[in-house]
Amino acid sequence: LAGSAQFYLGDCYFKQNEFKLAATEFQKVLVTYDRSSHISDTLSRLAICEEKNGNNIEASKHRQMLKGLFAHSPA
């Protein structure tokens, strides 16, 4: 459940438009909880956060990872 908790921590920041903090928490999901059921949503939200933070290259990388790993995911 720790991976879910980490994702929802990032999601709380995301919903408050705290994109820098959200990106930090979402990165922790990818690094520490790589088998979490929230990886596709994490990549999607992380791409949005990076875009909002002006880091379009990282946003593009996360979108590519999302498409490559979860081609049929609604995320």
C-alpha positions as CSV (number, residue, x, y, z in Angstrom):
1,L,0.0,0.0,0.0
2,A,3.0,2.3,0.3
3,G,3.1,2.9,-3.4
4,S,-0.5,3.9,-3.4
5,A,0.1,6.2,-0.5
6,Q,3.0,7.8,-2.3
7,F,0.9,8.3,-5.5
8,Y,-1.9,9.9,-3.6
9,L,0.5,12.3,-1.8
10,G,1.7,13.4,-5.2
11,D,-1.9,13.6,-6.4
12,C,-2.9,15.9,-3.5
13,Y,-0.1,18.3,-4.5
14,F,-1.2,18.0,-8.2
15,K,-4.8,18.9,-7.4
16,Q,-3.6,22.0,-5.5
17,N,-1.5,23.0,-8.5
18,E,1.7,22.5,-6.6
19,F,3.4,21.0,-9.7
20,K,7.0,21.1,-8.4
21,L,6.1,19.2,-5.2
22,A,3.8,16.8,-7.1
23,A,6.6,16.0,-9.5
24,T,9.0,15.2,-6.7
25,E,6.4,12.8,-5.1
26,F,5.6,11.2,-8.4
27,Q,9.3,10.6,-9.1
28,K,9.4,8.7,-5.8
29,V,6.6,6.4,-7.0
30,L,8.6,5.6,-10.2
31,V,11.9,5.0,-8.4
32,T,10.8,3.3,-5.2
33,Y,7.5,1.6,-6.1
34,D,8.0,0.5,-9.7
35,R,5.5,-2.3,-9.3
36,S,2.7,-0.1,-8.1
37,S,-0.7,-0.2,-9.8
38,H,-0.5,3.5,-10.2
39,I,2.5,3.7,-12.6
40,S,0.5,4.6,-15.6
41,D,-1.3,7.4,-13.8
42,T,2.0,8.5,-12.3
43,L,3.6,8.9,-15.7
44,S,0.6,10.8,-17.0
45,R,0.5,13.2,-14.1
46,L,4.3,13.5,-14.0
47,A,4.3,14.6,-17.7
48,I,1.7,17.3,-16.9
49,C,3.7,18.5,-13.9
50,E,6.9,18.7,-16.0
51,E,5.0,20.6,-18.7
52,K,3.6,23.0,-16.2
53,N,7.1,23.5,-14.7
54,G,8.4,24.4,-18.1
55,N,10.4,21.2,-18.6
56,N,9.0,20.0,-21.9
57,I,11.8,17.6,-22.7
58,E,11.1,15.6,-19.5
59,A,7.4,15.8,-20.1
60,S,8.0,14.3,-23.6
61,K,10.1,11.5,-22.1
62,H,7.4,10.6,-19.6
63,R,4.7,10.6,-22.3
64,Q,6.9,8.3,-24.4
65,M,7.4,5.9,-21.5
66,L,3.6,5.9,-20.9
67,K,2.9,5.1,-24.5
68,G,5.6,2.4,-24.6
69,L,4.7,0.7,-21.4
70,F,1.0,1.2,-21.3
71,A,-0.2,1.5,-24.9
72,H,-3.7,0.4,-24.1
73,S,-4.1,2.3,-20.8
74,P,-6.7,5.1,-20.6
75,A,-4.0,7.2,-18.8
